[in-house]
Amino acid sequence: MTLRLLILASVAALCAACTSSVGGVAAPDATTPKLPPRPREIRIAGIDPCKTLSSPQLASLQVRYSTTDEALNKRGPGCQWVHSPYEPVEAYTVAINTDGGVELAFGQPELQVIAIAGFGAVQTPGLYSSGKNDCIVEVDVAPRQAVQVGYFYNGSTVPMSHEIACQKARNAAELVMQTILARAGG
């Protein structure tokens, strides 16, 4: 009988240990990328993504305006410029995300932390993509806000890799941030 009580007491103690709460703050996930601090916050709500690249900037990218994209899930309104139907068949996109920032990209494969115009950013392959012909750059401009710039190649004559696509996306992101910063006063 004493042995049975001892076993029951041990089981009860173990169950209590399993259900008791521990105070404190959870440690950050070791896989969460660490971004550098923002030089300042830029509120991007209301920015027209189709006005984030000037005519000279579009000429330097060798694309022309194509379409606008409505907001979808956490991605804000967007704009796309293309060079088509002749090589290089490529497109650049800009989206203004105000319902989730760079953290929405955390967990994407091949994520790299970079800097664009002094702001922390991440680059990844496009969603549901191998990344060979595309790259997405998310620039951290304010809490839960990001400027998303993408590059996509759909041609067949230009040698392309993820790194080349990311160089093109980073270049376009720098141009977009130049425009946004100039309009924000600095």
Buried (B, 14 or more C-beta within 10 A) or exposed (E): EEEEEEEEEEEEEEEEEEEEEEEEEEEEEEEEBEBEEBEEEBEBEEBEBBEBBEEEBBEEBEBEEBEEBEBEEBBBBBBBBBBBEEEBBBBBBBBBBBEBBBBBBBEBEEBEBBBBBEBBBBBBBBEEBEBEBBBBBBBBBBEBBBBBBBBBBEBEEEEBEBEBBBBBBBBBBBBBBBBBBEEBEE
